[in-house]
Amino acid sequence: DAKKKKVFNNIRDNCDPAEFWDMIGELGDGAFGKVYKAQHKQTGQLAAAKMCVLDNEDDLADFTVEIDILSECRHENVVELHEAYFISNKLWMLLEYCDGGALDSVMSELEKGLTEAQVAFVCREMCRGLQFLHSVRVIHRDLKAGNVLATMTGGVKLADFGVSAKNKSTLQKHDTFIGTPYWMAPEVVLCETFRDHPYDFKVDIWSLGITLIEFAQMEPPNHEMTPMRVLLKIQKSDPPTLDQPSLWSKAFNDFIAKALVKDPEKRPTAEELLKHEFVSGPLDSKPLRDLLLEYRAEVVEE
Ligand SMILES: COc1ccc(Nc2ncnc(-c3cccnc3Nc3cc(NC(=O)c4cccc(C(F)(F)F)c4)ccc3C)n2)cc1
């Protein structure tokens, strides 16, 4: 009955994607479920299709955070959701297909990091994506090269391949209202008022800085340590820098130093970083497009 059946907007209920889409290849088989390369039967449009088997309809609620966010987040630097289907306990999400793949795969396949020109272009696009996400009060919380997708035409798109449960926690929308305060206990008031700490979104700026070091050096700082050791190190050490600063421009080193400020209140916003000389000059997508052509040649060769 209508009452029980929660209607989720953006999801086509009891509609089979196989009616409209052919699954033409596999893109990944992660913890989250299978991901296929799909082609629309009529339009020929390509998509990345993620299928998750849900035990019951309540699990669907877990995914609606991701679906609602992706449906609202229409921006050229954020991966775009085409359609979502829910049929016989299977949830399908079809996203625009980024034919360049994820940037961590590009680096590991070519066994080299990005040049400064490539980093500067990708960095500007990522800042624009972050500026948008933060403007609609979405915090990514898992920025890294593996979550940056590219297209052969030089498009750069923020994505998040994390496991859905993590997505739910990482993609907390921060505009939930505070309940009526009259009956609130003091500790609830304290928690409620400081819950929506205005600097939460600054976590993405730190991760952006770390991701730039990953682009330049193929690995993030401290990659040789165990995760436990890294937690302690990040907490007590000075912010990381490029291993060999003299190999890179002053602007690049300075941009990283600005993003990797430990105090979130002093860390700049994406909007402020877009004014930095590292990304404010004329930047061309050609260096990135050339890298992707190299990558495609390698992958095709295999
Ligand atoms: C191995 O070679 C390739 C070649 C091309 C591609 N291209 C591509 N293009 C688009 N999506 C994918 C993809 C690959 C593996 C897993 N998921 C993929 N996309 C995807 C992403 C999502 N969700 C998000 O990216 C997401 C979720 C929450 C928030 C956000 C954000 F905050 F960034 F907006 C983004 C949901 C469903 C799917 C199918 N992959 C990938 C690998």
The ligand as an SDF file (V2000), in Angstrom:
LIG
                    3D

 42 46  0  0  0  0  0  0  0  0999 V2000
   38.9690    0.3420  -15.4810 C   0  0  0  0  0  0  0  0  0  0  0  0
   38.8260    1.3460  -16.4500 O   0  0  0  0  0  0  0  0  0  0  0  0
   37.8200    2.2550  -16.2850 C   0  0  0  0  0  0  0  0  0  0  0  0
   37.3930    2.9400  -17.4010 C   0  0  0  0  0  0  0  0  0  0  0  0
   36.3790    3.8750  -17.2890 C   0  0  0  0  0  0  0  0  0  0  0  0
   35.8070    4.1230  -16.0810 C   0  0  0  0  0  0  0  0  0  0  0  0
   34.8180    5.0870  -16.0540 N   0  0  0  0  0  0  0  0  0  0  0  0
   33.8180    5.2500  -15.1260 C   0  0  0  0  0  0  0  0  0  0  0  0
   32.9650    6.2510  -15.3200 N   0  0  0  0  0  0  0  0  0  0  0  0
   31.9710    6.4310  -14.4070 C   0  0  0  0  0  0  0  0  0  0  0  0
   31.8610    5.6430  -13.3160 N   0  0  0  0  0  0  0  0  0  0  0  0
   32.7570    4.6460  -13.1440 C   0  0  0  0  0  0  0  0  0  0  0  0
   32.6970    3.7720  -11.9770 C   0  0  0  0  0  0  0  0  0  0  0  0
   33.6450    2.7320  -11.8790 C   0  0  0  0  0  0  0  0  0  0  0  0
   33.5930    1.8650  -10.7980 C   0  0  0  0  0  0  0  0  0  0  0  0
   32.6020    2.0440   -9.8260 C   0  0  0  0  0  0  0  0  0  0  0  0
   31.6760    3.0490   -9.9080 N   0  0  0  0  0  0  0  0  0  0  0  0
   31.7250    3.9000  -10.9600 C   0  0  0  0  0  0  0  0  0  0  0  0
   30.7960    4.9410  -11.0280 N   0  0  0  0  0  0  0  0  0  0  0  0
   29.7820    5.0510  -10.0630 C   0  0  0  0  0  0  0  0  0  0  0  0
   29.9050    6.0100   -9.0710 C   0  0  0  0  0  0  0  0  0  0  0  0
   28.8460    6.1810   -8.1440 C   0  0  0  0  0  0  0  0  0  0  0  0
   28.8710    7.1380   -7.1480 N   0  0  0  0  0  0  0  0  0  0  0  0
   29.7580    8.1770   -7.0460 C   0  0  0  0  0  0  0  0  0  0  0  0
   30.6960    8.3590   -7.7850 O   0  0  0  0  0  0  0  0  0  0  0  0
   29.5240    9.1580   -5.9510 C   0  0  0  0  0  0  0  0  0  0  0  0
   28.8240    8.7630   -4.8320 C   0  0  0  0  0  0  0  0  0  0  0  0
   28.6160    9.7070   -3.8160 C   0  0  0  0  0  0  0  0  0  0  0  0
   29.0980   11.0190   -3.9170 C   0  0  0  0  0  0  0  0  0  0  0  0
   29.8140   11.3700   -5.0460 C   0  0  0  0  0  0  0  0  0  0  0  0
   30.3480   12.7820   -5.1480 C   0  0  0  0  0  0  0  0  0  0  0  0
   30.4670   13.3350   -3.9310 F   0  0  0  0  0  0  0  0  0  0  0  0
   31.5560   12.7710   -5.7330 F   0  0  0  0  0  0  0  0  0  0  0  0
   29.5040   13.5190   -5.8830 F   0  0  0  0  0  0  0  0  0  0  0  0
   30.0590   10.4480   -6.0750 C   0  0  0  0  0  0  0  0  0  0  0  0
   27.7170    5.3740   -8.1970 C   0  0  0  0  0  0  0  0  0  0  0  0
   27.6190    4.4010   -9.1840 C   0  0  0  0  0  0  0  0  0  0  0  0
   28.6440    4.2400  -10.1300 C   0  0  0  0  0  0  0  0  0  0  0  0
   28.4960    3.2140  -11.2230 C   0  0  0  0  0  0  0  0  0  0  0  0
   33.7610    4.4410  -14.0310 N   0  0  0  0  0  0  0  0  0  0  0  0
   36.2280    3.4480  -14.9270 C   0  0  0  0  0  0  0  0  0  0  0  0
   37.2440    2.4880  -15.0330 C   0  0  0  0  0  0  0  0  0  0  0  0
  1  2  1  0
  2  3  1  0
  3  4  1  0
  3 42  2  0
  4  5  2  0
  5  6  1  0
  6  7  1  0
  6 41  2  0
  7  8  1  0
  8  9  1  0
  8 40  2  0
  9 10  2  0
 10 11  1  0
 11 12  2  0
 12 13  1  0
 12 40  1  0
 13 14  1  0
 13 18  2  0
 14 15  2  0
 15 16  1  0
 16 17  2  0
 17 18  1  0
 18 19  1  0
 19 20  1  0
 20 21  1  0
 20 38  2  0
 21 22  2  0
 22 23  1  0
 22 36  1  0
 23 24  1  0
 24 25  2  0
 24 26  1  0
 26 27  1  0
 26 35  2  0
 27 28  2  0
 28 29  1  0
 29 30  2  0
 30 31  1  0
 30 35  1  0
 31 32  1  0
 31 33  1  0
 31 34  1  0
 36 37  2  0
 37 38  1  0
 38 39  1  0
 41 42  1  0
M  END
$$$$
